[in-house]
Structure formats: structure tokens, C-alpha cells
Amino acid sequence: MTIARFLVLMALLAAAVFGQGEAEYELLLKGGHVIDPKNKVDGVFDVGVKDGKVARIASSIPDSAAGNTIRVDGLYVVPGLIDIHAHVYAGTGLRAIAGDQSLYPDPFAFRTGVTTMVDAGTAGRRNFPDFRQRVIDRARTRVLAFLNISGVGMSPTGENAPEDMSPEAAVRMARQHKDVIVGFKVAHYSGKDWLDIDSALEAGRETGLPVMVDFGYTDGDRNLDGLLRDKLRSGDIYTHCYSGHREELQDDGTLNPAMAAGRRRGILFDVGHGAGSFYWNIAVPAFEQGFPPDTISTDLHTGSMNAGMKDLPNVMSKALNLGVPLNRVIEMATWASAKTIRREELGNLDTGAVADISVLRLEQGEFGFVDAAGARRGGDRRLGVEMTIRAGEVVWDLNGRASGNWETFLYRKREPPQ
């Protein structure tokens, strides 16, 4: 044993025996560039965490005040990312988005910087209690949900059963689970009427909750103009806004005037990238014409994660390379998302807020980003996830920044394997 290692061990032993008092902060993130859009913080600060909450943000907090100081120089410290369009009702055995195509949240969320996932209507009122018991209540990730207006959600029977759309029953379920249900969802409806939209809006009015719309199919009077000018309310969400499936762009490449009209009415536009809902030939002209999204989300499922979408930081990187400033990109995946789902206790680094924190690195180089059609567009910046903290606990640490060096680490005696 070296003299240095001996002295370190003696110091640790003395601290354990005699005690040195409780540290002011359990974790101290030191030297990072903090971006907190809600509080308009954008600069190099230290962040102290205590009892699972943000305790202090200051220009300099001494290492001696913390039980564990984590150096994050050159990295970005931001509120935990919020993905408002994901599919995590896994384990049902059904060969549909509700089941085999959904993911359990924890194995995916933390390594991508996501601390809150909002399931986008995978379950309806008939199977939501099972979703809650099977996934939501067991996850370390915070899981919230839009309740599908279809009684069975995104099951093999689909979302085209008009007789199973009951606003009254959906309202009852939302009230029973108001701690986790944040709104209602409609998707993939192929009827020529407005039954799905009208049913969800009725439930939304009764509860005061927003409606998220995957518009499905357009036909005749059921079109984007009617949806965005007449049907949806301020605070409702149009997801898959760069899909091109509903004439978001006109034939001449200009933005459909209904999109701008909807934004003026307060409708929110969400990326919802997915495996078939984000195309460069729609997104690039829309961005160039001054139509960025309000929120960035993934439409996470087993198909999208292994294709062009990949994860939330990758989708954020696409917006970054389309000209959105970094602080605004961060806002689109944190504070703007929190406001959209009306959970304004999230998506910020307020003193006393739950310590959900993502530590991101911004890489410079030559990168390629693929859309839902498989087309590549180059970029020179890419966001990656260095560390994720959920309620004050480090749950993802790519380079072991929160860990002690092995040479001075106090290993516990391990029992031989049985």
C-alpha cells in the first residue's frame, strides 16, 4: 500500500468514526453552463442539490459544502428533459403499440437525459388501470399520460371503434387518476366525420385538460383547415407537425395557412418524430418560413428508436442544426413541455424544485441526421447525454463523474458466489 493511499484511508476512517457534520449539499455540480429557460439563467454556475431538490444555484459554491462534488466543466446543466410523446405501455403481449412496440421507460429514459415521459394515448379507459399498475407505478422515470379517447387505446382492435369513444367514461378515468393523466389523445382515426376529435374535446372541456391530436386521415371536410381553425382550442396540441401527411405544406412548398392560423389561436405544435412523421422536405421549408415547433418529442417506440428518430437528444440536435438557438432547443424539451402538459413544477431549476437534471455535451464535428424516409441531412452540432439526475440521485453517468477513483475507493468485502 502506498503512503498516499494509506493517508486517504485513514482520513476516511476518521471521518466515519468521529463524523464531520452533515454536508450542506449532497451533490454539487460544479463549473457547468446552466441553462434554465424558465428563470432565464444562461451561464456558468454551480448547482447544489439537497434532499432530492435543487437547493442553490450560484456563481461559486465551495467544494467543502458538498458530500460529492461533480466537475461538469464544458458541459451544459439543464432541467431534466421531458418527452411529451412516447409509448411505454409495455409488457401486455399485444402485437401493437400497446405491448410489443412500447418500451419500459427506465432502461431507455435515463441514458437519453429524460426524467419525465408522457405516454401519448397508448392506453384508453379500459386498460389504463393495468397500464398504471404494470408500468407507471413501478417506474423510477416519472411517467404521465394522455388518455386515449378510444376505450382500448392503441390495441390491435385499433382506434376506429366509434361505439367505444365515451367522453363521460374517459372523464371519470381521468379524474380517478388526475395525478398522472395530463390530457386526452386521438390518433389514427379513419372515419370521415369528427367523432374522435369532438369526443376528446368534450372530455377536455369537462376536465380542463388539453387534447393531443395525431390527425390520422384527412378526407373532404375532415381537413387541417377545419381542425386548426375551428376545432382545436388554445393549449391543445397538434403532434407530428412535420409529417406532411395532412398537407402541412401546400403543393408549392409554402406553409399551409391553417398552420399559422392555428398558432395564432394558441394551438401548440409538437414534433412527435416517430418512424413515419418527420421528413426533411417538410421540416426544412417550415423552419425556413419561420415555423419551428413549440415542443420537441420523440414518438418513442421500438420502430422509431432504431430508425431516424433514435432518442430525444438526437431530435433536439435536428432542431439545433435547423437554426434554433441552443437555449431555445433546451426550452422546447423542458420548460415549454412542462407548460404544455400543465405541470409547471417540472422543467425548471427553481430553488426547491425536484432535482431532475440532465447534463449534456455539445459536440462539434460532421454528423448525419436521418428522417423517417431514410434521407440524410448533415449537421455540425450534436447533443449527447453525460449524466442524468432523477430526484437528486445520479441514475446515468456515462464517464463515472460522480464516482470515486478505484485506487482510493473503499470496497466492501464481498461474499463468494453461491
Sequence and secondary structure as in RCSB ss.txt:
>XXXX:A:sequence
MTIARFLVLMALLAAAVFGQGEAEYELLLKGGHVIDPKNKVDGVFDVGVKDGKVARIASSIPDSAAGNTIRVDGL
YVVPGLIDIHAHVYAGTGLRAIAGDQSLYPDPFAFRTGVTTMVDAGTAGRRNFPDFRQRVIDRARTRVLAFLNIS
GVGMSPTGENAPEDMSPEAAVRMARQHKDVIVGFKVAHYSGKDWLDIDSALEAGRETGLPVMVDFGYTDGDRNLD
GLLRDKLRSGDIYTHCYSGHREELQDDGTLNPAMAAGRRRGILFDVGHGAGSFYWNIAVPAFEQGFPPDTISTDL
HTGSMNAGMKDLPNVMSKALNLGVPLNRVIEMATWASAKTIRREELGNLDTGAVADISVLRLEQGEFGFVDAAGA
RRGGDRRLGVEMTIRAGEVVWDLNGRASGNWETFLYRKREPPQ
>XXXX:A:secstr
  HHHHHHHHHHHHHHHH     SEEEEEEEEEEEEGGGTEEEEEEEEEETTEEEEEES   GGGEEEEEE TTS
EEEE EEEEEE     S  SSTTTTT   HHHHHGGGTEEEEEEEEEEETTTHHHHHHHTGGG SSEEEEEEESB
TT SSTTTT  GGGB HHHHHHHHHHTTTTEEEEEE     SSSHHHHHHHHHHHHHT  EEE     BTTBSHH
HIIIII  TT EE  TB  TT SB TTS B HHHHHHHHTT EEB   TTTSB HHHHHHHHHTT   SB    B
SHHHHTTT   HHHHHHHHHHTT  HHHHHHHTTHHHHHHTT TTSSS  TTSB  EEEEEEEEEEEEEE TTS 
EEEEEEEEEEEEEEETTEEEEETT TTS  TTT          
